[in-house]
Structure formats: C-alpha cells, structure tokens
Amino acid sequence: MMRRDRRHRSLDPCHAGVSLVELLAAMTAASVVMSAAVSLVHRGYALESRSRQTIADERTALRLARQLRADVHAADRVRWAAVPDEPWLIMIDMPTGTVTYATTAVGLERIVKPPVGMPSREDFTFSREASWVVRGDGSLVSLAGTSVEDRSRRPPLVIDIAAALATGSTLIHGGEP
C-alpha cells in the first residue's frame, strides 16, 4: 500500500482550486458591498453640498444685516419702494452719498453713490431666488426675504432684518429713486 504524502494534497482534483460558482458568489457579494458604499459616499457628498450652501446663505445674511443696520443708522433719510415692482427696495441718503439696495436674480445688491467719484457695488448673493419686502414703522425699517418654494430637501431661506434709524432721521414710504 502506498502512503500519500500530505504535502501533495493540493494536487488532488477535489482540492485543486475554487469553483466557478464560488467565484461568482464572492464577486456578487463584493459588488453588493461596493454599491452600498458608493451610495453612502454619494449621500454624504450631497449632504455636504447642501450644508455648504446653507452656511454660505447664513454668512451672506449676516453680512447683509450688519451692512443694512450700519447704513440705516447713519442715514439722514430712508425711503423704501411704494410698489413691489420697483427696481430698488431701499434708498438711504447719508452725508457721504446715497446707498441703494436693489433686487437681483438671486439676492440683493448695494450701490453706493458718493457725491464725488465713482459709484461702487456690493452683491449679496444667495443660493436660490427669494422675494423681498420692506416695511417701515416709526423709526424702524425691516427687510424680509423668503425663498421661493422648491422641491429640494433644503429648509426655506427666511431672512428678517430690522434696523433702527438714528434720532433726527426721516423715514419715507415711496418716493423718487
């Protein structure tokens, strides 16, 4: 009787390698795991993108609020549009010139016209379109912006800024630009 050496067991046809079925099963399991991982990475990127847009909108809203409050507080006279279709929302007369806040497709623009020199412009751009409303009450001016309804998962954009006029300033509803 011949003894088989254990070292040559791999030459036995029963243990020669993996079968095609085993290989397909392993490849299927690997592809399921990879597709799940890709889906999670895609969701993570989409969430990060929405978060960045929201943070950028918040920063722009804070910058707008700071600037509007500074302009209104330094104003001699503040006028706001009598009709919502006006190209300008708020016009602020100051000793250093005129500041106008006007709507754009995706935000507001601040235009400064000094008595002498070139006008300058600053944009306050948001990630989506918004409708803007200005109200005045006594010595208080408020600017409110709300995003248009959309089907995105993002929360609506809602901005409400109140600014107080300095003593002796005038608040006028409507008027010439």
C-alpha positions in Angstrom: 0.0 0.0 0.0 1.3 3.4 -0.9 1.2 6.2 1.5 0.2 9.6 0.3 2.3 12.5 1.4 0.3 15.4 2.9 2.5 17.9 1.0 1.0 16.9 -2.3 -2.6 17.2 -1.2 -3.1 20.3 -3.4 -2.7 18.1 -6.5 -5.8 16.2 -5.6 -8.6 17.1 -8.1 -11.0 17.8 -5.2 -8.8 20.5 -3.8 -7.4 22.0 -6.9 -9.0 25.5 -6.6 -12.3 27.3 -6.4 -15.2 26.5 -8.5 -16.9 28.9 -10.8 -20.0 29.1 -8.5 -17.8 30.1 -5.5 -16.1 32.7 -7.6 -19.4 34.2 -8.8 -20.8 34.2 -5.3 -17.7 36.1 -4.0 -17.9 38.6 -6.8 -21.6 39.2 -6.3 -21.1 39.8 -2.6 -18.2 42.2 -3.3 -20.3 44.2 -5.8 -23.2 44.5 -3.4 -20.8 45.9 -0.7 -19.2 48.3 -3.2 -22.6 49.6 -4.5 -23.7 50.2 -0.9 -20.5 52.1 -0.2 -20.8 54.2 -3.3 -24.4 55.1 -2.4 -23.3 56.2 1.1 -20.5 58.3 -0.3 -22.8 59.9 -2.8 -25.3 60.8 0.0 -22.5 62.2 2.1 -21.4 64.5 -0.7 -24.9 65.7 -1.4 -25.5 66.4 2.3 -22.1 68.3 2.5 -23.1 70.3 -0.6 -26.5 71.3 1.0 -24.7 72.2 4.2 -22.2 74.4 2.5 -25.0 76.3 0.6 -26.9 76.8 3.9 -23.8 78.1 5.7 -22.9 80.4 2.8 -26.5 81.8 2.9 -26.2 82.4 6.6 -22.9 84.2 6.2 -24.4 86.4 3.4 -27.5 87.1 5.5 -25.3 88.2 8.5 -23.1 90.4 6.3 -26.3 92.0 4.7 -27.8 92.6 8.2 -24.6 94.2 9.5 -24.3 96.5 6.5 -28.0 97.4 6.3 -28.1 98.3 10.0 -24.9 100.4 9.7 -26.4 102.2 6.7 -29.8 102.9 8.2 -28.3 104.1 11.5 -26.0 106.6 9.7 -28.9 107.8 7.4 -30.4 111.3 7.2 -33.4 109.9 5.3 -34.5 106.4 4.4 -37.0 105.7 1.6 -38.5 102.4 0.5 -40.3 101.5 -2.7 -44.0 102.2 -2.7 -44.7 99.4 -5.2 -43.2 95.9 -5.1 -42.3 96.1 -8.8 -39.8 98.9 -8.3 -36.2 98.0 -9.2 -34.9 99.4 -5.9 -36.1 98.4 -2.4 -34.4 100.9 -0.1 -32.8 104.2 -0.7 -30.7 105.7 2.0 -29.5 109.3 2.0 -26.4 109.9 4.0 -23.9 112.8 4.4 -21.4 110.6 2.4 -23.8 110.0 -0.5 -26.7 107.7 -1.4 -26.9 104.0 -0.8 -29.5 101.9 -2.8 -30.5 98.3 -2.1 -31.9 96.7 -5.2 -33.0 93.2 -6.0 -31.1 90.8 -8.4 -32.0 87.4 -9.7 -30.5 85.6 -6.6 -30.2 88.3 -3.9 -29.6 92.0 -3.4 -27.1 94.5 -4.5 -25.9 97.5 -2.6 -25.0 100.5 -4.7 -23.1 103.4 -3.1 -23.1 106.7 -5.0 -20.8 109.3 -3.3 -21.2 113.0 -4.1 -17.9 112.9 -6.0 -16.3 109.9 -7.6 -17.3 106.5 -9.0 -20.2 104.5 -7.5 -19.4 101.1 -6.0 -21.4 97.9 -5.9 -21.6 95.0 -3.4 -23.5 91.9 -4.1 -25.4 89.8 -1.5 -25.9 86.5 -3.4 -27.9 83.6 -2.0 -28.1 80.0 -3.3 -31.7 80.5 -4.5 -34.2 83.0 -5.6 -36.0 85.0 -2.9 -38.8 87.6 -2.8 -38.1 90.7 -0.7 -40.4 93.0 1.2 -39.6 96.3 3.0 -41.6 97.7 5.9 -41.3 100.8 8.0 -42.8 101.7 11.3 -41.8 104.8 13.2 -38.0 104.7 13.4 -37.7 101.1 12.4 -37.0 99.7 9.0 -37.3 96.0 8.3 -36.2 93.9 5.3 -37.6 90.4 4.9 -36.6 87.9 2.3 -38.2 84.4 1.7 -37.1 81.8 -0.8 -39.5 80.6 -3.5 -41.0 77.2 -2.9 -39.0 74.4 -4.4 -38.9 70.6 -4.1 -35.4 70.4 -2.6 -34.7 69.0 0.8 -33.2 72.2 2.0 -35.1 74.3 4.5 -36.6 77.5 3.1 -34.5 80.6 3.1 -36.0 83.1 5.5 -34.3 86.4 6.4 -35.8 89.1 8.6 -33.6 92.2 9.3 -34.7 95.1 11.5 -32.7 98.4 11.6 -33.4 101.5 13.7 -32.9 105.0 12.4 -30.8 107.5 14.4 -32.6 110.3 16.2 -33.5 113.0 13.8 -33.6 110.8 10.7 -36.7 110.6 8.4 -38.5 107.5 7.2 -40.5 107.9 4.0 -42.7 105.3 2.2 -42.2 105.6 -1.6 -40.6 108.5 -3.3 -38.3 109.0 -6.3 -35.2 106.9 -6.6 
